Amino acid sequence: MQEEWIQMPDFDISTPQSARIWNYWLGGRDNYAVDREAGDAAASQIPEIPEGARAERAFLVRAVGHLIGRGVRQFLDVGTGLPTANNTHEVAQRLAPESRVVYVDNDPIVLAHARALLTSAPEGKTDYIDADLRQPEQILREAERTLDFDEPVGLMLLGVINHIMDDAEAHAAVSELLAALPAGSYLVLTHSTAEIHGEPMREAMRDITERGGTPIRPRTPAEIEEFFKGMTLLEPGVVTCSLWRPEDSIHTPRPVYLFGGVGRLD
């Protein structure tokens, strides 16, 4: 492990940050008053926001489990966020200990906690890359230390594309990452929408941005589906992530503002 991953880098705690707000909504402790204030302000407009964060993490668990069941043993998780329960490598290696996982994020506080993401089953391996989604060449180059791009990879993009405001830039980054993956690979993607809450959700996003937080924008389900263009989109398609193959078939989960889907490269 590189020493700089253990030391705490300098980071700004005077403005809210998306990873720390998310950590707060998930019940974590790696957040500050400014993050809790921004998170509470959003939740005052939409009380279900923390529920959406938990639903997305449950979606991750189900999606990774599905990919493991299809033989995938490698994962590239871009926009990792702060370590909480059921991180990608924990889910994957619980089911297939030989799984290899590379995490990518450009947030200094995530970098400071990277060693929590570098734990691994003895049979597998994890790594961390300090990079931005908009730097696909760097991501792919450094990921080759751990991943074999001749074998299928699960590309995890959970709640990260909504921080790229420009459509062309977002599609270019995703397309370049997918272009490096072989057939049999998968894209697992979630994205914030205003589909459930409408204008209050847009207002909550504007408020976080105006407080100095990471800019964020909603996209429609149709716009999210465009990121799967050229892939086989698995059933039930792009849906509110609480309803993507829910484990409880008796009680229908409540829809949340995060929509997600899983696509396969053929």
C-alpha positions, 0 to 999 in steps of 0.5 A: 500500500502506498504511504500517501494513501494512509496519510490524510491529505488536505481537503476543504471542510468549509463547503459540503461535498457529495461523498460526505453528504452521501455518507451522512445519508447512509448513516456513516460518520465520515462527514462534517457539520457543513455536510450534515447541514446540506444533507438536512436541507435537501431532506427537508424538501424531500424526506425520502432522500436518505432512503434513496441512498440506501436503496442504491446501495441495495441495488449495488449488492443485487447487481454485483451478485448478478454479475458474479452469477454470470461469471464476472470476477473483475470490477472497475468501480468509478466514483467510489465514494467513502467506504461504508457497508457492502462496498463492491469488493466486499459483496463480490469477494463474499460470493467469489473470493478470487474477485479483483476490484479497482476503485476510482475517485478524485475526492481527497477525503476518499483518498484518505480512506482508501486503505479501507477499500484495499482490504481483500480476500487472500484469493482476490485483490483490490486497488485504488486509483486517484482519478476523475471519470473524465480521465478514462485513459489514466483510469484504464492505464492504471487499472491494468495493474490489477485487471485483465482487460481480455476477461469480462469486467463489471464497470460500476458507475453509481451516482457519478455521471450525474456530476458531469453536467455536459452530455457530450463529455459524460457520454465520451467518458463512458464510451471510452471506458466501455470501448476498452472492455471485452464482450461479456462485460457489463455496465452497472449505472445509477443516476439521479432523476427528477422522475419521482419528485419533480421540481423539489428534487431539482431545487434540492440539487440547485441548493447543494450546488449553490452551497458550494457542493459538487454540481449535480443534475438530473437526467430522465430515464430516456437520457440514462438509457442512452448510456447503454446504447449498443449494449443489451439492457437487462430486464427490467431496463432502466428503472427506479433502483429499488425496483431493479430485481428486488429480492422481496417479491411480496412487498413492492419497494417504494420508488426512489429518485435514483434510477439504474440499470445493467447492460451487457456488452455482446 
